[in-house]
C-alpha cells in the first residue's frame, strides 16, 4: 500500500507490475465480448491459439461480468466478458477486469495486456481486486464453511505493454480510492474525530501536504458553531482538519470540503436501529476528499488545493443539541435545528464558509448527506447541485469515469421553506418532497455568488450493501474520488 496509516485493518488487493512481456507460467487474463454471432475474442497479444474454440465448447457468452477459466496448452486462461462487442469502452474494460481480479485469489501470478487502455486495466485490477476482511481472525477468514469473508488478495499481475507514466498515474488514483475505502470500512470505535485527524496527519506526511488541526477549544474560539453543535452530544470532541497542496506552478485555486461524521445515530432525532451499523460510512465525503488531495499531490497537479474536513460524532446525550435549538455558524449565519439527524449540513456549512474565505475559484463539496438522494437516484448515482457550469462538468465527468452522477436543480419554491421564524434559516423543511435539493439549497447560503461551487450527494454511491459487481466491492466504494480527481485535471486544462 502507498499509505502507511494507523488503522486496525486494511483492505488487500492484487499487486501490479509493469513489463514488456508476460512472465513465464503466468495465468493469462484475456478480454472477450458478446457479438451478433456469439462470443468474440478481440485481438490481443496474450490470447493463446484455440481460445475461441475452447470458449465456444464450454458455452461462454462474453457477457458483462462473465468470467471463464480454461487450461489451454498448459496455460491457465481467465477470459473476462466485456459485454456487447459494439459498445466496448473504458468502463466496460474496467468492469470486466474488475470481475476477473476478484477471481484470482488462488492464482499466484497473472498477466494482462494494456491494449484496451492503461487506466481502465490498472484501475480494474486494483479496485476490483480489493477485499476487506476487517478484524476477523485469520482462521475465520480461511474457513469458507463458517465465514462469508473474502480471501485476502496475494496475486501479482503483470501489466504488459503499458506506458509507464500512464501506468503510474492509474496506480496513484486506484491507491487513493482504496485509501478512502479503508477509512470508510473502519469501525467507529477505532475511527473517531481525534484518531481520524491523526490518520489524516499520517497521510499528509506521506503525500507532502501541509496540515492544521483545530480541536474543540479552537473551534469554540473561532466560532464554528455548526461543528460544535453536532459534536456536543459525544464524549469524543469534534475536529476541523485543514490540508493544503500548494505547488509553485499552480494555475488555479480550489477548495474541497467533505463531511466527516464518524458515526451518525441521528442525535436526539434518533435513527431506527435497523441498519444503523452502516452509519460508519457517514464520513465517506471526508475520506474521499482526503484521498483526492493526496492523489493530487502525488500526481503533482498544478492546482492550489485547500481541503477543509469537519469531523464529529453525532450522539444523543444530556449535552446534545435539541430540535428547536438555534446555532450560529462560522461567519455569523444562524440556523434553527429542526431535526438533529440533518446534521451533516450543519458541519459542512461551517467548513464551506471557512473554505470560501480563501477565495477559491472553485469549491467542490461531497457528503453522504440525504436518504432522499437514494429515493431520487438510487444506490449508485450521485446527485450534483450548485453552479450550473461546474455542476454539469462534475456530473459529466462522473459518468465518464464510471461513477454515475446526475445534475440536479436547486428549487425556487423551496426558498420559503428554508426560512425560520427565529433564525436566518432552518436545517430541514420536514417534508417528504425534494429533501436532497433542500439540503443543497441550505448549503448554497454559505457560498458567495462569485465562487463556482458544487455539492455532490453520495449517500448511496459511497456504500455498497449488496454483492460485489464490476470493480466495486462490498461495503465502501471510494466514490467519488476518481470523479473529483478527473474534474481537477479538467479545471487545470481550462486555464
Backbone torsions as a table, in degrees:
resi	resn	phi	psi	omega
1	UNK	NA	147.1	-178.1
2	UNK	-76.0	-22.9	-174.9
3	UNK	-116.4	120.3	173.7
4	UNK	-93.0	105.5	-175.5
5	UNK	-131.9	158.1	-173.5
6	UNK	-87.1	76.7	173.9
7	UNK	-116.5	151.7	-178.8
8	UNK	-69.5	-21.8	179.2
9	UNK	-155.1	149.9	177.3
10	UNK	-126.0	153.4	171.8
11	UNK	-73.9	161.5	175.3
12	UNK	-121.4	157.2	175.4
13	UNK	-149.7	177.7	177.5
14	UNK	-64.9	157.4	172.7
15	UNK	-100.7	135.7	-179.2
16	UNK	-114.8	147.1	173.6
17	UNK	-133.8	166.0	-177.5
18	UNK	-116.4	134.5	-179.8
19	UNK	-155.0	164.5	176.3
20	UNK	-89.0	-9.5	-179.4
21	UNK	-150.1	159.5	179.8
22	UNK	-77.0	136.7	177.6
23	UNK	-62.8	149.0	178.0
24	UNK	-61.8	132.5	177.0
25	UNK	83.0	-0.6	-179.4
26	UNK	-73.4	142.6	172.0
27	UNK	-65.4	144.4	-175.8
28	UNK	-104.0	126.4	175.7
29	UNK	-97.9	118.0	-172.4
30	UNK	-127.8	128.9	177.5
31	UNK	-77.2	143.7	172.6
32	UNK	-134.2	163.3	-176.8
33	UNK	-138.7	167.0	179.5
34	UNK	-104.7	112.1	-179.5
35	UNK	-105.1	-176.3	-178.2
36	UNK	-62.2	-32.0	-176.9
37	UNK	-106.3	19.1	179.1
38	UNK	112.9	-157.5	-174.2
39	UNK	-68.6	143.4	178.1
40	UNK	-128.8	147.6	175.7
41	UNK	-111.4	104.0	177.6
42	UNK	-58.2	154.8	-178.9
43	UNK	-64.7	120.4	177.5
44	UNK	-150.8	143.0	-174.0
45	UNK	-65.1	-22.2	-174.1
46	UNK	-93.6	-4.9	-178.0
47	UNK	-73.5	119.4	179.6
48	UNK	-74.6	154.8	177.8
49	UNK	-60.9	137.7	179.4
50	UNK	88.1	2.9	-177.3
51	UNK	-64.6	-46.1	-177.4
52	UNK	-58.4	-46.7	-179.1
53	UNK	-62.0	-40.2	179.9
54	UNK	-66.1	-39.1	179.3
55	UNK	-66.2	-42.6	177.7
56	UNK	-61.2	-40.9	-177.0
57	UNK	-62.7	-32.8	-178.9
58	UNK	-94.9	2.5	175.3
59	UNK	82.5	19.5	178.2
60	UNK	-67.1	147.4	-175.9
61	UNK	-113.1	-24.2	-176.8
62	UNK	81.7	14.9	-179.6
63	UNK	-74.5	160.7	-179.3
64	UNK	-59.3	132.4	178.1
65	UNK	88.2	-12.2	-179.1
66	UNK	-75.7	133.7	176.1
67	UNK	-127.8	123.8	-178.1
68	UNK	-123.7	127.8	-179.4
69	UNK	-109.2	131.7	-177.0
70	UNK	-137.2	156.6	171.8
71	UNK	-113.3	114.2	-177.6
72	UNK	-126.6	116.0	-179.7
73	UNK	50.1	48.6	178.9
74	UNK	68.4	9.3	175.5
75	UNK	-101.7	125.3	170.6
76	UNK	-78.6	120.0	-177.6
77	UNK	-115.7	128.6	172.0
78	UNK	-110.4	107.9	179.7
79	UNK	-93.6	125.6	-178.3
80	UNK	-116.1	136.0	-175.2
81	UNK	-79.3	138.4	176.1
82	UNK	-103.4	-5.5	-177.1
83	UNK	88.7	-151.2	-175.7
84	UNK	-57.9	124.7	-177.2
85	UNK	-61.6	-24.4	-178.5
86	UNK	-88.1	-1.9	-175.8
87	UNK	-128.6	30.1	-179.9
88	UNK	-75.6	123.9	176.1
89	UNK	-138.5	-175.3	-177.6
90	UNK	-58.1	-40.2	-177.5
91	UNK	-67.6	-38.3	176.7
92	UNK	-61.6	-41.6	178.0
93	UNK	-65.3	-45.7	-179.2
94	UNK	-59.0	-44.7	179.8
95	UNK	-67.1	-43.3	-179.2
96	UNK	-63.9	-44.7	178.4
97	UNK	-64.5	-37.4	178.4
98	UNK	-61.1	-43.6	177.8
99	UNK	-63.2	-39.2	178.4
100	UNK	-65.3	-39.6	-178.4
101	UNK	-61.7	-34.8	179.7
102	UNK	-69.8	-17.1	-177.6
103	UNK	-95.5	12.6	-173.0
104	UNK	-104.5	10.7	-173.9
105	UNK	-57.1	-31.1	-178.0
106	UNK	-100.7	14.5	-178.3
107	UNK	-110.9	128.9	-178.6
108	UNK	-79.5	-45.1	-178.0
109	UNK	-135.5	142.1	177.9
110	UNK	-145.0	166.8	178.6
111	UNK	-142.0	148.3	179.3
112	UNK	-144.9	144.3	178.7
113	UNK	-85.5	145.5	178.5
114	UNK	-91.0	12.8	-174.7
115	UNK	-60.8	-26.3	-178.0
116	UNK	-95.5	16.7	176.4
117	UNK	117.9	123.6	-176.6
118	UNK	-65.7	-51.7	-176.1
119	UNK	-61.3	-49.9	179.7
120	UNK	-63.4	-33.1	178.4
121	UNK	-68.4	-49.5	-177.4
122	UNK	-66.4	-45.0	178.7
123	UNK	-64.5	-39.9	177.6
124	UNK	-59.6	-41.3	179.2
125	UNK	-65.8	-54.2	-172.6
126	UNK	-74.0	-32.1	178.5
127	UNK	-83.9	-42.3	-179.5
128	UNK	-70.5	-30.1	-179.4
129	UNK	-81.0	-4.2	-176.3
130	UNK	-68.6	130.0	172.2
131	UNK	-133.8	148.4	-179.8
132	UNK	-130.0	110.1	179.5
133	UNK	-96.9	-5.4	173.9
134	UNK	64.2	-134.4	-174.0
135	UNK	-102.9	18.5	174.1
136	UNK	-63.6	145.5	174.3
137	UNK	-67.5	155.7	-178.4
138	UNK	-61.0	-37.2	179.5
139	UNK	-62.8	-39.3	-179.6
140	UNK	-68.2	-39.3	179.5
141	UNK	-61.4	-37.9	-175.3
142	UNK	-85.4	-9.0	-178.0
143	UNK	-92.0	89.8	-174.1
144	UNK	-61.8	-29.3	-176.2
145	UNK	-72.4	-29.1	-174.4
146	UNK	-113.0	4.2	-176.3
147	UNK	-139.4	140.1	174.5
148	UNK	-98.1	9.5	179.1
149	UNK	-69.6	143.9	177.5
150	UNK	-81.5	150.4	179.8
151	UNK	-72.9	132.8	178.2
152	UNK	-58.3	143.8	-178.2
153	UNK	-78.4	138.9	174.6
154	UNK	-133.7	5.2	-174.7
155	UNK	-73.0	141.4	171.6
156	UNK	-106.4	124.3	-177.6
157	UNK	-115.2	125.3	176.4
158	UNK	-90.8	125.8	175.1
159	UNK	-93.9	118.2	-171.1
160	UNK	-97.1	127.1	170.7
161	UNK	79.3	24.8	-179.2
162	UNK	-92.6	147.1	170.8
163	UNK	-66.2	132.6	-172.7
164	UNK	-63.4	-42.1	-179.1
165	UNK	-64.7	-43.4	177.6
166	UNK	-63.9	-40.8	179.1
167	UNK	-61.2	-49.0	-178.2
168	UNK	-62.5	-40.0	179.0
169	UNK	-64.7	-41.8	179.3
170	UNK	-65.2	-38.2	177.4
171	UNK	-62.6	-43.5	-179.9
172	UNK	-60.2	-46.6	-179.1
173	UNK	-63.3	-45.8	-179.0
174	UNK	-64.7	-41.6	177.3
175	UNK	-61.8	-34.8	179.1
176	UNK	-69.2	-40.6	175.2
177	UNK	-60.4	-43.8	-179.3
178	UNK	-68.7	-28.9	171.6
179	UNK	-61.0	-47.9	178.7
180	UNK	-60.6	-40.8	178.4
181	UNK	-60.5	-45.5	-179.8
182	UNK	-58.6	-43.2	-178.9
183	UNK	-65.0	-46.6	-178.1
184	UNK	-66.9	-33.2	-179.5
185	UNK	-74.1	-15.5	-174.7
186	UNK	-73.9	130.1	179.2
187	UNK	-58.9	149.8	-173.8
188	UNK	-70.0	-19.0	176.0
189	UNK	-74.7	-13.4	173.8
190	UNK	-102.3	-29.3	-177.0
191	UNK	-118.7	99.8	178.6
192	UNK	-131.0	172.3	-168.0
193	UNK	-49.6	-46.9	-177.7
194	UNK	-67.2	-47.0	-178.9
195	UNK	-69.1	-34.9	178.8
196	UNK	-64.4	-43.1	177.3
197	UNK	-61.7	-35.8	177.6
198	UNK	-65.7	-41.8	176.8
199	UNK	-62.9	-40.0	177.3
200	UNK	-59.9	-36.0	176.4
201	UNK	-63.4	-37.7	177.7
202	UNK	-66.2	-41.7	177.2
203	UNK	-64.0	-42.8	-179.9
204	UNK	-60.2	-41.4	179.8
205	UNK	-63.0	-41.5	-179.8
206	UNK	-67.7	-41.4	-173.3
207	UNK	-88.3	-9.2	-179.0
208	UNK	80.9	38.8	179.6
209	UNK	-104.1	151.0	168.6
210	UNK	-84.4	146.8	-178.0
211	UNK	-140.2	141.6	174.6
212	UNK	-133.9	131.5	179.6
213	UNK	-117.9	121.5	176.1
214	UNK	-96.1	119.4	177.7
215	UNK	-86.1	-176.3	-174.6
216	UNK	-63.8	-32.3	177.8
217	UNK	-65.1	-46.0	178.9
218	UNK	-65.0	-37.8	178.4
219	UNK	-62.8	-40.6	178.2
220	UNK	-65.0	-45.3	-178.1
221	UNK	-63.6	-34.7	-175.4
222	UNK	-96.7	-1.0	171.9
223	UNK	83.6	34.3	177.7
224	UNK	-88.0	72.0	-172.8
225	UNK	-67.2	-29.8	-179.9
226	UNK	-68.9	-46.8	179.4
227	UNK	-63.8	-43.8	-179.3
228	UNK	-64.5	-38.8	-177.1
229	UNK	-66.1	-37.8	179.9
230	UNK	-72.2	-39.7	-177.6
231	UNK	-81.5	-6.4	-172.8
232	UNK	-64.9	-28.5	-177.1
233	UNK	-80.6	-8.0	-176.0
234	UNK	-102.2	151.0	173.7
235	UNK	-76.3	-10.4	178.6
236	UNK	-104.4	104.9	-172.2
237	UNK	-67.7	157.5	-176.1
238	UNK	-76.9	169.5	176.5
239	UNK	-141.0	158.4	167.7
240	UNK	-128.2	120.5	-176.4
241	UNK	-106.6	130.1	178.0
242	UNK	-114.4	117.0	178.8
243	UNK	-113.4	142.5	-176.6
244	UNK	-134.0	132.4	167.8
245	UNK	-117.0	115.1	-171.9
246	UNK	-131.1	75.5	178.7
247	UNK	-70.7	151.2	-177.7
248	UNK	-68.9	-21.1	-177.5
249	UNK	-101.7	22.8	-177.1
250	UNK	-59.5	130.9	-179.1
251	UNK	-101.2	-13.0	177.9
252	UNK	-156.3	173.7	-174.1
253	UNK	-129.6	128.3	-176.1
254	UNK	-129.0	139.2	171.4
255	UNK	-104.6	137.7	176.0
256	UNK	-119.1	138.3	176.3
257	UNK	-134.8	138.6	178.5
258	UNK	-144.3	136.1	-178.5
259	UNK	-68.8	129.2	-178.2
260	UNK	-125.2	57.6	175.1
261	UNK	-83.8	103.7	-171.6
262	UNK	-69.4	-23.3	165.7
263	UNK	-157.1	139.3	-175.6
264	UNK	-124.4	103.5	173.5
265	UNK	-84.3	-13.4	-170.5
266	UNK	96.7	-11.7	-177.9
267	UNK	71.2	-145.5	178.3
268	UNK	-58.5	-36.0	174.4
269	UNK	-82.5	68.0	-167.1
270	UNK	-61.4	137.5	176.4
271	UNK	-72.6	159.5	168.6
272	UNK	-61.0	149.4	-176.8
273	UNK	-69.3	-32.2	-176.2
274	UNK	-64.1	121.4	178.1
275	UNK	81.2	1.9	-177.4
276	UNK	-62.6	-22.7	179.6
277	UNK	-60.0	-24.0	179.2
278	UNK	-73.1	-8.5	-179.5
279	UNK	-72.2	2.1	166.6
280	UNK	-64.7	-17.9	-177.0
281	UNK	-84.5	1.3	-173.7
282	UNK	-75.6	1.4	173.2
283	UNK	-105.3	17.6	-176.8
284	UNK	-61.1	-33.2	179.0
285	UNK	-65.7	-43.1	179.3
286	UNK	-67.9	-38.7	177.6
287	UNK	-61.8	-41.4	178.6
288	UNK	-63.1	-45.4	-177.3
289	UNK	-70.3	-33.9	172.8
290	UNK	-60.6	-45.4	179.3
291	UNK	-64.5	-37.6	-179.1
292	UNK	-64.9	-47.2	-177.0
293	UNK	-70.2	-33.2	176.2
294	UNK	-66.4	-42.9	177.9
295	UNK	-63.0	-41.3	-179.5
296	UNK	-60.7	-40.1	178.6
297	UNK	-68.0	-43.3	-179.1
298	UNK	-67.8	-31.4	177.0
299	UNK	-82.9	-8.6	-178.2
300	UNK	57.9	43.5	176.8
301	UNK	-63.9	133.1	-178.8
302	UNK	-81.1	64.7	179.5
303	UNK	-143.7	134.7	175.2
304	UNK	-77.2	125.7	-178.6
305	UNK	-126.7	128.8	170.8
306	UNK	-118.5	117.3	178.7
307	UNK	-104.7	128.6	178.4
308	UNK	-116.4	111.9	-171.1
309	UNK	-119.2	104.4	-179.9
310	UNK	-82.6	129.9	-176.1
311	UNK	-121.0	126.6	179.0
312	UNK	-155.7	158.8	175.1
313	UNK	-114.7	124.3	-174.5
314	UNK	-95.1	101.5	-174.1
315	UNK	-126.5	151.1	174.0
316	UNK	-89.3	135.1	176.9
317	UNK	-166.6	-178.4	178.8
318	UNK	-68.3	-16.0	179.1
319	UNK	-104.1	2.2	-175.8
320	UNK	-71.2	152.6	172.8
321	UNK	-63.3	140.8	-178.2
322	UNK	-105.8	152.1	167.8
323	UNK	-58.1	133.1	-176.6
324	UNK	101.2	-15.4	176.1
325	UNK	-68.6	153.3	174.4
326	UNK	-115.7	129.7	-179.5
327	UNK	-120.4	157.5	178.6
328	UNK	-112.6	119.6	-178.5
329	UNK	-78.5	165.6	170.9
330	UNK	-57.5	127.3	-178.1
331	UNK	99.1	-14.1	170.4
332	UNK	109.2	-14.6	178.5
333	UNK	-66.3	137.1	178.8
334	UNK	-103.9	144.5	179.4
335	UNK	-125.8	135.5	167.8
336	UNK	-88.1	125.8	-179.2
337	UNK	-87.3	105.2	179.7
338	UNK	-84.5	-36.7	-176.9
339	UNK	-142.1	122.6	-177.3
340	UNK	-75.6	-8.0	175.0
341	UNK	-85.2	-3.8	170.1
342	UNK	-98.6	54.6	-171.6
343	UNK	-88.5	-26.8	-175.4
344	UNK	-59.2	-41.8	-179.2
345	UNK	-66.7	-24.5	178.8
346	UNK	-70.3	-44.2	178.4
347	UNK	-73.5	-36.3	179.1
348	UNK	-64.5	-38.1	-178.7
349	UNK	-58.1	-44.3	177.5
350	UNK	-61.4	-47.1	-176.9
351	UNK	-66.7	-39.3	178.1
352	UNK	-64.3	-44.2	179.6
353	UNK	-60.7	-42.3	179.3
354	UNK	-68.5	-41.8	179.9
355	UNK	-60.5	-37.4	-178.0
356	UNK	-70.9	-20.1	176.4
357	UNK	-61.6	-27.5	-179.3
358	UNK	-82.3	0.6	175.7
359	UNK	55.6	55.5	176.4
360	UNK	-72.1	154.6	174.1
361	UNK	-70.4	-32.3	-178.8
362	UNK	-137.6	145.9	173.7
363	UNK	-127.7	123.9	178.7
364	UNK	-120.0	123.0	-178.1
365	UNK	-124.4	141.7	177.5
366	UNK	-139.9	148.6	-174.2
367	UNK	-161.9	148.1	166.3
368	UNK	-81.7	79.6	-160.7
369	UNK	-96.2	-44.9	-170.4
370	UNK	-137.2	139.8	169.7
371	UNK	-63.9	-23.0	178.5
372	UNK	-64.0	-24.9	176.9
373	UNK	-63.1	-42.2	178.9
374	UNK	-66.1	-38.2	178.8
375	UNK	-63.4	-41.7	-175.9
376	UNK	-78.0	-41.2	-168.5
377	UNK	-126.4	-0.3	177.9
378	UNK	85.6	-172.1	-172.8
379	UNK	-79.3	-18.8	-168.9
380	UNK	-118.0	-3.3	-175.8
381	UNK	-115.8	119.6	178.7
382	UNK	-77.2	147.8	173.0
383	UNK	-97.5	132.1	-177.9
384	UNK	-118.3	126.1	179.6
385	UNK	-127.3	162.9	175.9
386	UNK	134.1	-152.7	178.1
387	UNK	-61.5	136.4	-170.6
388	UNK	-53.5	-50.0	-173.2
389	UNK	-67.0	-47.9	-179.1
390	UNK	-68.8	-40.9	176.7
391	UNK	-55.1	-49.0	-177.8
392	UNK	-67.5	-37.0	178.1
393	UNK	-62.3	-44.7	-178.5
394	UNK	-67.1	-42.6	179.3
395	UNK	-62.4	-43.8	178.7
396	UNK	-65.3	-42.7	179.6
397	UNK	-63.0	-43.3	178.7
398	UNK	-57.7	-45.8	178.9
399	UNK	-64.4	-34.3	-178.5
400	UNK	-68.4	-32.3	-178.5
401	UNK	-96.8	1.7	177.5
402	UNK	92.4	5.9	173.1
403	UNK	-102.3	94.4	-169.4
404	UNK	-57.8	136.5	-178.4
405	UNK	-150.7	151.0	-178.2
406	UNK	-140.7	133.4	178.8
407	UNK	-70.4	134.0	-178.1
408	UNK	-127.2	151.5	-177.5
409	UNK	-86.8	163.5	164.4
410	UNK	-103.0	129.2	-166.5
411	UNK	-92.5	128.0	177.8
412	UNK	-60.9	-37.1	-176.2
413	UNK	-70.2	-11.9	177.7
414	UNK	-88.9	-4.4	179.4
415	UNK	-57.5	-44.5	179.8
416	UNK	-67.6	-34.5	179.6
417	UNK	-67.2	-23.6	179.6
418	UNK	-74.3	-20.5	-175.3
419	UNK	-72.6	147.1	176.1
420	UNK	-122.7	145.8	177.8
421	UNK	-74.1	-14.3	-175.5
422	UNK	-128.1	3.5	179.0
423	UNK	-148.1	175.1	179.8
424	UNK	-64.6	-42.8	-179.3
425	UNK	-146.1	168.8	173.5
426	UNK	-122.8	155.5	-167.5
427	UNK	-85.3	-8.3	172.9
428	UNK	-155.8	157.5	-179.3
429	UNK	-100.0	2.1	177.3
430	UNK	51.5	44.4	178.5
431	UNK	-133.6	159.5	179.9
432	UNK	-83.7	-11.2	-173.2
433	UNK	-94.8	131.0	170.0
434	UNK	60.0	37.4	-177.4
435	UNK	-63.6	-38.8	177.6
436	UNK	-63.2	-40.3	-177.3
437	UNK	-72.7	-35.3	177.1
438	UNK	-62.7	-41.8	178.5
439	UNK	-61.2	-40.9	176.8
440	UNK	-63.8	-40.8	178.2
441	UNK	-63.0	-42.2	177.6
442	UNK	-56.4	-49.1	-178.3
443	UNK	-65.7	-29.1	-179.4
444	UNK	-61.6	-23.9	-179.4
445	UNK	-66.9	-15.3	-176.1
446	UNK	-105.6	7.6	-178.8
447	UNK	-114.7	121.7	175.9
448	UNK	-60.4	152.5	-175.6
449	UNK	-64.4	-22.9	-175.1
450	UNK	-89.5	4.9	179.0
451	UNK	-109.6	124.4	174.0
452	UNK	-72.8	131.0	-175.1
453	UNK	-143.1	160.3	176.3
454	UNK	-148.0	142.8	175.7
455	UNK	-115.6	127.1	-178.5
456	UNK	-114.6	112.7	179.8
457	UNK	-90.6	114.2	-175.1
458	UNK	-116.8	30.8	-177.7
459	UNK	-53.3	-41.8	177.3
460	UNK	-85.5	-52.8	-173.3
461	UNK	-61.4	-22.9	-176.6
462	UNK	-76.1	-13.1	-172.5
463	UNK	-140.8	128.6	177.4
464	UNK	-109.0	103.6	-179.6
465	UNK	-82.5	-2.9	-177.8
466	UNK	-107.9	-155.5	-178.9
467	UNK	-76.4	156.9	176.0
468	UNK	-61.6	151.8	174.8
469	UNK	-149.8	143.8	-179.1
470	UNK	52.8	-124.4	178.0
471	UNK	-103.4	14.8	-178.4
472	UNK	-100.4	122.2	-178.4
473	UNK	-86.4	179.7	168.7
474	UNK	-64.5	155.9	173.6
475	UNK	66.8	-131.5	-171.8
476	UNK	-63.7	136.4	-177.8
477	UNK	-103.3	-25.1	-175.7
478	UNK	85.4	6.1	175.6
479	UNK	-72.1	146.4	-1.8
480	UNK	-107.6	49.7	-176.2
481	UNK	-55.9	-50.8	-175.5
482	UNK	-66.0	-34.9	177.4
483	UNK	-60.7	-46.5	-174.9
484	UNK	-73.7	-38.6	177.0
485	UNK	-60.8	-44.8	179.1
486	UNK	-66.5	-36.8	176.6
487	UNK	-61.4	-43.5	178.0
488	UNK	-60.0	-40.9	178.0
489	UNK	-62.4	-39.5	179.7
490	UNK	-70.4	-35.3	177.8
491	UNK	-65.8	-37.6	176.4
492	UNK	-63.2	-42.4	-178.4
493	UNK	-64.9	-24.5	-179.8
494	UNK	-73.8	-21.4	-173.5
495	UNK	-73.6	NA	NA
